[in-house]
Amino acid sequence: MTKTIKIMLTGKDGQLGKALVERIPPGIKLVALGRQELDLNDKQACFNAVLEHRPDWVLNAGAYTVVDRAESEPELALAVNAAAPEAFAQALGEVGGRLLQVSTDFVFNGSQAHPYHPNQPVDPISIYGATKAEGERLIQKALPTTNHCILRTSWVYGPVGNNFCLTMLRLHRLKSAQNETLNVVADQIGCPTSTLNLADACWSAINHGTTGIHHFCDAGAASWYDFAIAIGNAGVAAGIIDQSAKVIPITSAEYPTPAKRPGYSLLDCTATRSALELEPNHWQKELSIVISKIPKST
């Protein structure tokens, strides 16, 4: 008889959290926590939650992800992205159990021109990236490698929540109706990743007992400009929008933001896909799947 695995999930109401709940595999006893049940800004509450529930795994899908706002709220970002996972790790060190921490491509500076390997040194260039990197460091300090999995991903989007895909669908609708163009940055390169695939990767990591640092994103590469065009085309094909707007490529310098973004943040996922027995899925194919799940009234 297969043993039931008890999972304490954080961030249940976020776009990834919802995908994780929807795609939960058999044999999982899930304790799903959102902001109402657990404040990730409260380190002691995070520690106590592990002591209370005593899970086999903490799946930390909750995070402070508002990249630009983090520049003006560094203490809050650090509390949620570093102190909270540290508390989970420290508590798991006392009661046993493992931690799966969802991290980000923003821990890298984006200065190289080939995909980042999991074992490369981190060098974040934003407060958000720095707090996520600090979370990784504190987890590795508090738990042995055999008891944690850090899963870095990139450009996450899904059919619900706040993300680039849903924002672009809204702007395509608005700009096309007003016969205006849509300006999108074309000199930042990464890979869009569906919450549906990322959720499956998280569950596969737990199922395989995967530990250490890993990278997972969908296959291929894109600029935000490429992604915006593809979103418009897929939105029209699915009947979500009537018409897409004309997209104009611009540089990062032409669209200044409070936080610096990596110019290149592709992640090498080869070893992770092999370890998790997952086939690479191209982001354009996955975009069509995600958009097919968006209500036409969105």
Buried (B, 14 or more C-beta within 10 A) or exposed (E): EEEEBBBBBBBBBBBBBBBBBEBBEEEBEBBBBBBEEBBBBBBEBBBBBBEEBBBBBBBBBBBBBBBEBBBEBBEBBBBBBBBBBBBBBBBBBEEEBBBBBBBBBBBBBBEBEEBBEBEBEBBBBBBBBBBBBBBBBBBBEBBEEEBBBBBBBBBBBBBBBEBBBBEBBEBBBEBBEEEEEBBBBBBBBBBBBBBBBBBBBBBBBBBEEBBBBBBBBBBBBBBBBBBBBBBBBBBBEBEBBEEBBEBEBBEBEEEEEEBBBBBBBBBBBEBBBEBBEBEEBEBBEBBEBBBEEBEEEB
